[in-house]
Amino acid sequence: MSSARSGGRVLVAHPGDPKRVGPYRIIGRLGSGGMGTVFAGLDAAGLRVAVKVVHPAQADDAEFRARFRREVKLSVRVQGPCLIPLIAADVEAPSPWLATAYAPGLTLDRFIAAHGSLAGGTLYAFAAGTAQALATIHAAGVVHRDVKPQNVILTPAGPRVLDFGIAHAADGTSVTRTGILTGTPGWISPEHYRTGTTGPEGDMFAWGALIAFAATGRVPFGGGAPDSVAYRVMSEEPDLRGLPGELHAIVSSALAKEPGDRATARHAAEACTVLLAAQATQVAPAGVEPTLVGDLVAARWDLPMLDDPNWRRPARSRRHIIGIAVAVGTLIGGLAGGALALQPDKTGTTSSSSGPHASASPTKAAAASPSAPSVASSQAPVSAASTPSSADADEATIATWRAARRAKGEAEIETGAALGHDVSLGVGEEYNYSGRYDVSYAPSRRELYIAISGPIVDTRVVQGVAKNACFTLRMMADIYKDLPYDEYVLVDNTASTAPAIVWEDDFRANTGCITQTIDRTSTDLGQASSWHPTEEGLAAARIPSVDQREIRVATEAVHQLFADWNANSRLVENPRYISDENTSIGFAPHEGVMYVWATKPEWDRNTRDEWGEVAAGAACRTVLAESRAGQEWGYAQYAVAVLDSAGGTEFLRWGTAGSCTS
C-alpha cells in the first residue's frame, strides 16, 4: 500500500483519526495515499511502529481486501536484512491494518533531491543491501514488481526496501486486473512493456536503474512522456555516466534487454558485498551469508541518526493543559477528576496557620467522584507527613508511600516501565522538566505511587505528570485486565527531607484524565481565566461530525437545551424561541472543546446573558457526564456563543467540566 510519506517525521493527527489501532496507541500520521493512511504508533513497551490502515471505501471492495490479505501473507514470507519486518496485522477488521517496524528516514528520491547522490562506502552499502533484500524476496518465491526510489528508505542503519502493495507470488498467484500495467514508467522492464511479463528478472532490471540513479542522481533512461520512456527502455542503452567503474559491470548486466542475460539478485548481492568488503578493508568470501551483508552494510553506512521529537511527545500530552497561577502553599479550589495538593514551600517561608509542610489532599471518595469535590481549607490542612492514625484511613500518606513495595510480576514491571517512559517524555518535552519517576505498589490499598525526584516541581509539572500517568495507566489496565489498582498517587520527593503527597486520583473513574484546576468557591459558572474559546475552534465545531458518539451527545444535549430554554417561550414566533434552525452543538477535537451556539442577532443584552447561563449549565453537565462514562472522552471544556446574521461571534460563557454541579 503506497503512501505519501512525511520523510519519516510524525505529522499531527487529523480530526477523526483513530486513537488506537489494534494494540498500538496512535500519536500521529506518517503519510497517506489513495489506498490508506500510515499512522505512527507505539506499543505498550514504547516500540515505534508504522500502522497502515485501509481507507473505508477500499475496505468495502472485496477485490482490494483480497489484495491486502495477499500483501500481508507475502510480507510474512519475506524476512531478512534491509527489509522492514511485519509485526502484526488484522486483515479481517472492518478497516484492515498491518503494522511494520518504523523505518525513519527519507526515501531515495527525496534524499537525493535534498542531499545529492550517494558515493563511496554508502553507495556500495546501498547496492549490496538492496540486492540482498531482493535476493531474500525472490528466495521466498515473491516478486516485488515496484522497485523504485520511492520504495527504498535510507534509514540511519541502512537502506530498507518496502511496499509489497503490488507484489505477487512467483507461482503466478495474483489478483491484479488483467490488462492493467503495474509499475512506474522508468522502472519497468522491457519484457513487461512488450508482453506484461513480470518476474525476478524484472525486479533486477529496476534494481540496476535504482543503483544508477543512486550514484548519479539521474534516471538511466531519462524522463518525459511515458511512451517516450518506454521506447528508450526497450530500444536504447542506459545512461551510466558517473557510475563508479567497479559497479559498472553488475549494473550493466542488470539492465540487459533480455531477461536471461541479467544477473540474479543473489549474484548481484554477492558481487556488491565483495566490493563493499573491499571498501571496508575486509575480505568477503564467495557465497556470503545474508547476515554478513547486513553487518557490512551497517558498518559502512554513513547517514546521521534521526531524532523526531514528536515520537517523544505522546499524542495525549498535546491535550491542552490549563496553566494556573497559585501561590505556594495555597490551593485555589478543587479539581475536575483529580486531587491536586501543593508541595511544601521549599524556600522556608511558612504560614502561621498551616505550617511548613502543609498540603491538601482530598479523600479517596472525593477524588473518585467529580460530583463530590474536595475544597481545601487553610484552617484544616492535611499534613504531608501524617500517618494513617492522624488522617483518614483511606487517604494516601507519606507513611503508606514508604510502605509500598517495588514491582512484582509482568503486569507491574511493564506498567512501571510504561509510566517511566511516557511521563518522562511527555513532561520533559512539554515543560522541559528532567526528573526521575520511581514507581511503587500497594496492592492491598489498590494504589500505586509515582515519586518525582530531581529539580523542584511546580503545579504545571504536577498536572503534566498526573495527566500522562492517568492515560498510561488506563492503557495498561486495558492490556492487563487483572491489574489490581485504581488509584495513583504522586509524591514530590525533590526535597528528600520533606516529601509530600501532591496528587491522588482514580484513573479508572477519571475517563477523560482531566487535570485542570477549577475554582469551586465561585458561584458563577463563568469564564475560566486561563483559556478562551476561539473563532478557529468554533469553525471546526461547525464542521459536521462523523463520530457517532459526538453525534449522539450533541443531539441529546441540544434537545435538552431546547426543553430548558423554551419552557417559557413556547410560541415559535417568540424571539426567545430556539430550534434546530438556529441552535447547534459541535466539537473542536484539536482544542478538546464542545461549542454551543445560537444565531440570534435580535437578542438584547439581558436575553444573551440569560441564554449564556442556561446553555453553559447544560453544556457543562453534558461534558461532565461524558467524562464520567466508561470510555475515554476527549472534551473537558465547553463554550457558549451567540452569532449574528453577518457571522460575528460573541462568546458568552466558557469553562471546564469540573466547574459545574450535577
N, C-alpha and C positions, 0 to 999 in steps of 0.2 A: 504494500500500500504506500504509494509515494505521497510525500507531503512537502509543503513549502517550509523548509527548516529555518529556524531563527539563528543559525550558526552555533547551535548548542546552548544558547542562552535561554533562560527561563523567562517567558513573557507573562504578563498579567493575565489571569483567568478572565474569561468573558462572563457576563451575566448568563446564568443558566447552565454553566459548565458543572460537571459533577464534582462533588467534594470527595468522593471515594469511588474507585473502580476496583472491584474485587477486594483484595486485601490492601490495596495501595491508597494512601492519602494523596490527593491531587493538590499540588501547590502552584500550578500554572500551566502554561502551554509551551510546547517546543515547536509546533508548526501545525499546518493544516493543508488539506488538499481536497480534491474532488471526491475522494472515497472515504475520508475520515479525518480525525483530528489526533495529533500526537500530544499527549499530556506528560508533564513532568510529575513523577510520583515518588513517594517514599514508603518503604515497608516499615514494619514495626521496629526494626533494628536500625533504621536510617539509611538503608541501601537505596541508592538512586536508580530509578528505572524510567524507561520511556514506555508509556502505555498508549498503544494505538487503539482507538475506538472508532468503529464503523459508523458513518452517518446513518440516521434512522431510515432515510429513503433507500439507501443501499442495503440496509439490513432486511428490508422487506422484499428485496429482489432475490428470489431463490437461486438464480444463476450466480449472482455475486456472492451470496453466502457460501455457495459451493466452492467458489474460487478462494474465499477467505479461509475456509476449512482446509483446503488443499495447501494454502500458504503456510498454515500452522504445521501441518503434517510434514511438509518439506523442511521447515525450519528445525523441527525436532530431529530430522535425519542428518542435518548438517551442523556439525560442531567442530571447531578447530581454531588454530591461530588465525588472527586477522579477520575473524568473523564475529558478529555480535550475537551472543547466545540468547536463545529464547528461554525465558524464566517461567512464564505461566501464561495461560490463555483460557478463555471460555468462548468457544465458537457457537454455543447454543444459547447464549444470553440474548435478551431482547436486542441489545446493542452489542454485537460480538466484539471482543477485545483480545489483544495479546500484549504481553509485557516482555521487553527485552532489557538487557543491561544498558544503562545510559552511556552513550559514547560522546563525550564533549569534543567540540572542535568544528572547524569549517569543512564543508565538502571541498573536493579538489578544485572545482571551478571557482568557488568563492575565494579559496586560499590563493590561487594563482592571480586572480583579479586584484587581490589586496597586497600580496607579497611577492609576486613573480614566480617563476618556475623553480622546480626542485633541482638540487645539484649535490654532487659529492655523495657521501655516505647515506644521506637522507633519500636521494634518488634511488640508489641501489636497494636500500631497505624497502622503499615503496614498491619497486619492481618485484623483489623477492616475496614480500608479504602478500601482495595482491595475487601473484601467480600461485602461491601456496593456498590462498583462500579458494581460488578456482579449482585447484587440484583436489582439495577436500570436497568441494561441492560436486565435482564430477565423479569422484570415487564413491559418493553416496548415491550415484545414479540420478543426479539432478542437473538440469541445465538452467543457468541463470537467466539468459536472454535479454538482460537490460544492463550490461556492463557499460558504465559511462561515468564521467567526473561527478555528476550529481549523486551518484550512488556509492561514493567512496568518501569516508570521513577521515580527516587527518587528526587523530587524537594524540594526546601527549605520549601515549605508549606505542604508537604506530598506526598504520592505515587500517581501516575497518571497512570491509565490503558489506553492504546492506541491501535490503529490499528484495524480497522474493515475490513481489506482487504479481509479476507475470512469468515467474519461473515455472517450469514443469518437469515432471519426471522424464528421464531419458527413455523410459519404456513407451512413451507416447501419451501417457495419461494427461489430459488437458481439457479444460472447459472453455478455452478461448474460442470466440466465434470464428467460424470458417470465413476466410476471405479478408480478414482484418489483419493488416500488417502490424505486428507488435515490435516495439523497439523505438529507438530515436535516430533520425537521419544523421549520418556521420559515424554512427556506432553500430550500423547494421552490416552484416557480411554480404559479399557479392551473391552467394547462393541463396541467401534469404530474399534479396531483391528479385532474383531470377525465378525461383521456384517456391519460395516460402519455407524452405528447409531451415530448421533450427537444430543445433546440436552443440556439443562441446567445442567443435571447431569454430562455430560462430562466436562463442564466448572468447575464444583465443584471438580471433580477428579484432574484436573490440578491445581486448587487453593490449594488443600491440598498439592500437590507436591511443589507448589510455596512457601508456608509457611515453609515447612520442609527445603527447600533449603535456604530460607532467614535466618532461625535460625541456621543452621548447616554448610552451605556452601557446602553441598553435595546433589546431585540428589538422591532422595529416592530409586530409582530403578537402580541406577548405570549407567555407560556409556558403551561404546563399540559398537559392531556391532548392527545395527537397529533390526535385528531379535532376537538377544540376549536380548536386552532391551524389546522388545515386549513380549518375553516369561516370563521375570520376572514380567512385569506389569500384565500379565494375570494369573500367577501361584504362585508368591511368595509374601511375606509380605514386606512392605516398611521398609527401614532402618530409624528409627526415633530417633536414639541415639543422645542426645544433645538437643532435643526439650524440652522446659520447660514443666513441668508437667501440668500446667493449660491449655496449648494448646493441650495436647496430645489427649484428648477425641474428640475434634471437628475436628482435623486434621485426626485422625484415621477414624472417620465417613466419612469424605470427600473422603478418599482413599479406601472405601469399594469396593469390586469387583463387587457387584451388584448395579446397578443404584438406585434401590428402597431403598437401605439401607443407602444412603448418605444423609447428611444434605443439606437442601436447602441454597441458598445464603443468603436469609433473616434470616434464623435461625442462620447461621454462623456469619452474621453481628451483630445480637443481642448478641450472646454469647461472641464474641470478644469485643464488645463495653462495656459489663459489666466488662470484665477483664481489659479493658483499663481504665474505670472509677475508678476501684479499684486502679490501678496504680497511678491515679491522685488524690486519696483520695476523690473521688466524688461518688455519688450514681446515677446509671443509671437505670431508671425504665424499666420494660418489655415493649417491643414494641417500642423501641426508634425510634425517627424520623431521617431520613437521615441527616437533617441539624445539629442535635445534634452530629451525628457521625462525620461529617466534622469538627465541632468545637472541639470535643475531640481529633481528630487526629492532628489537627493543634496545640493544646495545648501541647500534649505530644511528638510531633515530634521533634527530636533533630539532625538536619543537618544544617550546616552553610549556610548562604546566599552566592550565587554565583554572581560574577561580571565579566562579559566578556567585556573587553574594546572595542572589535570590535563592540559591539552594540552602543557604544558611538562615534564611528568613522564612519559616513555615508560613503557609497561607494564613493560618489563623492569627499570627502575630501582626498581620496587616490590618486586622479589625481596629476600628478607631478606639483608642484608649483615652478616656476623658481625663485631661490634666486637672489637677486640683492644687490649690494653694492652701496649705494647712500649717499653722504654727506647730512646731514640735511639742508633743505632749498634749495636744488638744484635738479632739475628734469633732468635726463639724456635724456629722449626722450618721445615720445608719447606712446600710448598703442594700443594693439590689442584688440579691443572690449570693453575697459574700460578706464576711465579717472582717473589717479592717480595724486593726488596733495599731496605734503609732508606737514606734520604738522609743526607748527612753532617750532623754536628752544627753547626747554624748559630750556636750560641751561643759557639763557640770552645772548648768543653770537648773535650778529646781523650783518646783511650785510648792508653796506652803500647804496647799490643800491636798496634793496628790503624791508628793514625794518624788525622788529622782527616778524611780523605776516604774512609774505608773504606766499602765496600758489598759486598753479596753478591749474586751473580747466577749461577744455575746454567747449565750449558752448554745448548746447544740440544737435545741429545738428552734431557737430563733434563727440560727444560721441556715437551717434547712428550710425555713418557711419564709419566703418574702412577705407574706401577709402578716407576719408577726415579727417585725424588725426590732432590733435592739438599738436603743438610743443611749449612747454613752453619757455618763454624767460625771462631772468633775467632783461631785460630792460623794460618789460611790464608785471609786475606781476599783479595778481588779488588779492586784499586784502580779507582776510578771513572774515573780519568784514564789507565788503562793503554792501551797501544796493542796492535795485533794481534801485534806481536813479543813482547810480555811477557805475553800472555794466550792462551787457547785461540783458535785462528784462526777458529773458528766462532762465537765469542761476540761479541755486540754490545758496542761500547765507545763512549766519547765521540768517539774518532777516527773510527769508522765513521759515527756520527751526523753529525759535522761534514762528512763527505764525501758524505752523502746529498744528493740534489737536490730541487728543487721539482716540483710535479705537471706531468705532460705528458699530453695526451690526455684524452678524455672520461672514461674509467673512473677515472683518478687524480684528476681535478678533482672529479668527483661524489663520490668516496669521501672526499676531504678535506673537502668541504662537509658531507657527512653526519656525519662524525666531529665536526667543529666544532659542528654543530647539536645532535646527540644528547648528546654528552658535556657540553657547557656547560649544557644544560637539565637533564639528569638529575642531574649532580653539583651544579650550582648550587642546584637545588630541594631535593635531599635533604640536602646538607651545608652549604648556604649559602656555597658557595665560588665566588668570581668570578674565575676565572683565564682565561688565553688559551691556546689549543691550536694549535700550529703543526705541520703535518704535512709530512714529507719522506720521500723514497723512495730505496731502494737495491735496484733490481731484480736486480742480479747476486747479491745476498745473499738475495733473496726476503724482504726486511724493509722495513717502514715504521716511521717514528719519529714519536712524538707528544711534542713538547716542551711542558711545562707552565710557563707564566710567570705571575707575579702573586704573591699572598700565599703565605707559606710553607705547604707542604702537610704533612699528617700521613698516617699509614698508612691511615686511613679514606678519605681523599680519593683516595689512590693506588689503593686497591681499588675505589672507586666509578668512577674513570676507567677502570681496567682492565676492569671488568665491562661498562660501557656501550660501550667501544671494541670489546670482543670481540663483543658482539651486533650492533653496527653493521657490523663487518667481515664477519661471517658473512652478514648480509643483503646487503651489497654484492657479496660473492663469488657469491651466488646470482643476482644481477642481471647482473653482468659475469662470465661464466663463465671468461673468459681472464685475469682479474685475477692477475698473476704474483707474488702474495705469500702467505706462510704465517704469518709472524710479525709481531708488533707489539711495539715497544719503547717504554717510557715513560721520558722524560728529565726529571728535575727541574731546571728551569732558572730556578727562583725566585731563586737567587743566581747571577747570570751568571758570577761569577768562579770558581764551583765547581760546575758542572753534574754531575749524577750519574745513572747508569742505575738506575732504581728498579723496573722491571718488564720482563720479557721472557716472551712466551708464544706458543704456536702456536694461533691462533684456529680453525684448521680441525680440529685434533685435540681441542681442548677444547670438545666439542659442547655441554656444559651451561654454558659460560662460568663455571666455578666459580672463585672467587677467595678463598675462606676460607683463613685461615692455620691450619695444623694442626701440633701439636707431635708430630713424628715420633720424638723421642727417647724418648717414653714407650712402655713395653712394654704398657701397659694400653689396651685398646680403649675404655675407659670414657668418662665423661661429658665432653662439651665444656663448658668453663666459661662460655662466652659465650651459650649459649642453652639452653632447656629445653623438652622436649615439653609439650604442653598437653592438657587434657581436651577443649577445643574441637577441637583438631586430631584427636584420636582419634575424636571423634564424627563429624567429617567423613570420616575414613577408613573408618568403619563403614557409610557410605552406599554401596551397590553402585555400582561404576563402570560406565560405558558406553563408556569409552575402550578400544579393542581392544588397544593396546599395554600399558596398565596391567593389563588382564585377563591378557594373556599373561605379563607379568613376574611378577605375583603368583602365578599358577598354577605357573609353573616354580620360583619361589623357595620356595613353601611345600612343594612336593613334595620338593625337595632338602633342605629343613629336616627333613621327616619322615624322610628316609633318614639324615641325620646324627644326629638325636636318638634315633630309635627303634632304632638299630643294636644297642644293649644293652638294649632294652626291647621285645622282640618280642611279648610277650603283651599282648593288648588290656586284660586286667584289671590289668596292672601300672600303678600310679598315675602312673608317669612317662610313659606312652604318650600320644602326641599324634596327632590326626587332624583331618579336616575338620570334625568335630563340635565341636571345642574350640579350634581354632587357625586364625587368619586373617591375611591381609596386606591392607592397604588404603592409600589415598593421600589426603593432605590438600593439595589444589592451592594453597590460599591460603598455606600455610606452606612448601611445597616439601619435605614430609617424607613418607617411607614408614614406616608404622607396622606392627609385628608384635606380635600379642598372643595370649595363650593364657588361656582361662578355666579355671584350675586352682587353686581355693581350697585344695585339700588339700596343695599342695606346701609343704614346710618351707623354712627359710632356705637350706640348702645346695643343695637342688634348684633353687630360684629363681635363686640365683647362677650355678649351672652352666648352667641354661637361658639366662640372660641373656647369658652369654659365647658360647654356641654360636649363639644366634639373632642376636646382634649381628654375629658374624663373617659369617654367611650374608647378613644384610641389607646390611652394608657392601659385601661383594663384589658383590652384586646391583646396588646403586646405582652403584658404580664402573664395573661392566661396561656398564651402560646409558649412563652419561655418556661412555664412550669410543666408543659406537656412532656411526653416521654421521648421526643425526638429533638435533635438539635434544631434550633430556630435562630436564624441569622439577624433578627431585628430586635434591638433592645431600645430603640428610640422612636419617637413619633413627632410629627409636626402638623399643625393645622393652619390652613391659609384660606383667604378669600381672593378670588380672581375677578378682575373687571372685564368688561367686554373687549377691551383693547389688548388684553393679555398681561396687564400689570398685576403684580402679586403683592399682597400684604400678609406676612406671616404673623399670626395672632398668638399662638401658643406652641411651645415645644418642650420636650422633656424626655425622661428616661423611664423605663418600666418600673423602677423602684420608687418613683415619685407619686404613685397613686395608691389608693387603698382598694381592696377587692370588695 
